[in-house]
Amino acid sequence: MTGKGIKHPCSELIEIKAESDEDFYRNIFSNYSAFNRVFNEVQGMKNKLMLLRTQLSTQNKLVNDLLDGIMHLKVMSEETIESIILESEATDEPTSPSRWESHIDNLSETLDILLLENRIDEAICLYPSLKWRMKIFKGCSVIRSARLTC
């Protein structure tokens, strides 16, 4: 082979290498921009996930506080009813209407506050107790076995 014969394949190889380098860099830049885009999306998703986790924690705390409040209201209303029954059993006298009125007024006020604060679930839980006391106040009496008779 002559020098010209060797130069020709070498020049072709150099051209192929230049095209290959150009293609390689083009792929790197296109992949880098795709990688950058994916990385930014992942970062955004990570931030959203942290925000959701915070919101979930807050919601969980609010639900637990709500359940504690409902349980507290149930216990308080049961304790109030039991204390009234025990007092009426101890005295063997009917409870005065003014006492019932004050309890009903307190329950009505609590119900109004709960409704104003948009705490509907607690108000709904309190409603049967209020209804029961209104029924007692309107003419029913509590007997020793704590049954209602009209």
C-alpha positions as CSV (number, residue, x, y, z in Angstrom):
1,M,0.0,0.0,0.0
2,T,1.1,3.4,-0.8
3,G,1.0,6.5,1.3
4,K,-2.1,7.7,-0.6
5,G,-3.9,4.4,0.0
6,I,-3.2,4.7,3.7
7,K,-4.2,8.4,4.0
8,H,-7.6,7.7,2.4
9,P,-8.8,5.1,5.1
10,C,-7.2,7.3,7.8
11,S,-9.2,10.4,6.7
12,E,-12.4,8.3,6.6
13,L,-11.7,7.1,10.1
14,I,-11.1,10.7,11.3
15,E,-14.4,11.8,9.7
16,I,-16.2,8.8,11.3
17,K,-14.6,9.7,14.7
18,A,-15.6,13.4,14.3
19,E,-19.2,12.4,13.5
20,S,-19.2,9.9,16.4
21,D,-17.9,12.6,18.8
22,E,-20.5,15.0,17.6
23,D,-23.3,12.4,18.0
24,F,-21.9,11.5,21.4
25,Y,-22.0,15.1,22.7
26,R,-25.4,15.6,21.2
27,N,-26.7,12.5,23.1
28,I,-25.0,13.7,26.3
29,F,-26.7,17.1,26.1
30,S,-30.1,15.7,25.2
31,N,-29.8,13.1,28.0
32,Y,-28.5,15.8,30.4
33,S,-31.5,18.0,29.8
34,A,-33.9,15.0,30.2
35,F,-32.0,14.1,33.4
36,N,-32.3,17.7,34.6
37,R,-36.0,17.8,33.9
38,V,-36.6,14.4,35.7
39,F,-34.5,15.6,38.6
40,N,-36.5,18.8,39.0
41,E,-39.8,16.8,38.7
42,V,-38.6,14.5,41.4
43,Q,-37.6,17.4,43.6
44,G,-41.0,19.0,43.1
45,M,-42.7,15.7,43.9
46,K,-40.6,15.4,47.0
47,N,-41.7,18.9,48.2
48,K,-45.3,18.0,47.5
49,L,-44.9,14.8,49.4
50,M,-43.5,16.6,52.4
51,L,-46.4,19.1,52.2
52,L,-48.9,16.2,52.1
53,R,-47.2,14.5,55.0
54,T,-47.5,17.7,57.0
55,Q,-51.2,18.2,56.0
56,L,-51.9,14.5,56.9
57,S,-50.2,15.0,60.3
58,T,-52.3,18.1,60.9
59,Q,-55.5,16.3,59.8
60,N,-54.7,13.3,62.0
61,K,-54.2,15.7,65.0
62,L,-57.5,17.5,64.3
63,V,-59.4,14.2,64.0
64,N,-57.9,12.9,67.2
65,D,-58.8,16.2,68.9
66,L,-62.3,16.0,67.5
67,L,-62.7,12.4,68.8
68,D,-61.4,13.4,72.2
69,G,-63.9,16.3,72.3
70,I,-66.8,14.0,71.3
71,M,-65.8,11.5,74.0
72,H,-65.4,14.3,76.5
73,L,-68.9,15.6,75.7
74,K,-70.4,12.0,76.0
75,V,-68.7,11.5,79.3
76,M,-69.8,14.9,80.6
77,S,-73.4,14.4,79.5
78,E,-73.5,10.9,81.0
79,E,-72.0,12.2,84.2
80,T,-74.5,15.0,84.4
81,I,-77.4,12.6,83.7
82,E,-76.1,10.1,86.3
83,S,-75.6,12.9,88.9
84,I,-79.2,14.1,88.4
85,I,-80.6,10.6,88.6
86,L,-78.6,9.9,91.8
87,E,-79.7,13.2,93.4
88,S,-83.3,12.6,92.6
89,E,-83.0,9.0,94.0
90,A,-81.4,10.4,97.1
91,T,-84.1,13.0,97.8
92,D,-87.0,10.9,96.4
93,E,-88.4,14.2,95.1
94,P,-89.0,15.2,91.6
95,T,-86.3,17.4,90.3
96,S,-87.4,21.0,90.1
97,P,-88.1,22.4,86.6
98,S,-85.7,25.2,87.1
99,R,-82.8,22.7,87.5
100,W,-83.9,21.0,84.3
101,E,-84.3,24.3,82.6
102,S,-80.7,25.3,83.5
103,H,-79.4,22.0,82.1
104,I,-81.4,22.3,78.9
105,D,-80.2,25.9,78.6
106,N,-76.6,24.8,79.0
107,L,-77.0,22.1,76.4
108,S,-78.7,24.5,74.1
109,E,-76.0,27.0,74.5
110,T,-73.3,24.3,73.8
111,L,-75.3,23.2,70.8
112,D,-75.5,26.7,69.5
113,I,-71.7,27.3,70.0
114,L,-70.9,24.0,68.2
115,L,-73.1,24.9,65.3
116,L,-71.6,28.4,65.0
117,E,-68.1,26.9,65.0
118,N,-69.1,24.5,62.2
119,R,-68.5,21.5,64.5
120,I,-71.5,19.7,63.2
121,D,-70.5,16.2,64.2
122,E,-70.2,17.2,67.8
123,A,-73.5,19.0,67.7
124,I,-75.2,15.9,66.2
125,C,-73.7,13.8,69.0
126,L,-75.1,16.2,71.6
127,Y,-78.6,16.4,70.0
128,P,-80.0,13.1,71.4
129,S,-79.0,14.1,74.9
130,L,-80.8,17.4,74.5
131,K,-83.8,15.7,73.0
132,W,-83.9,13.3,76.0
133,R,-83.7,16.1,78.5
134,M,-86.4,18.1,76.7
135,K,-88.7,15.0,76.9
136,I,-88.0,14.7,80.6
137,F,-88.7,18.4,81.1
138,K,-92.0,18.3,79.3
139,G,-93.6,15.8,81.6
140,C,-91.7,12.6,81.9
141,S,-90.2,11.5,85.2
142,V,-87.1,9.6,86.0
143,I,-87.7,6.6,88.2
144,R,-85.1,4.7,90.2
145,S,-84.2,2.2,87.5
146,A,-83.5,5.3,85.2
147,R,-86.3,4.4,82.8
148,L,-88.4,7.1,81.2
149,T,-92.1,6.9,81.8
150,C,-94.6,9.5,80.5
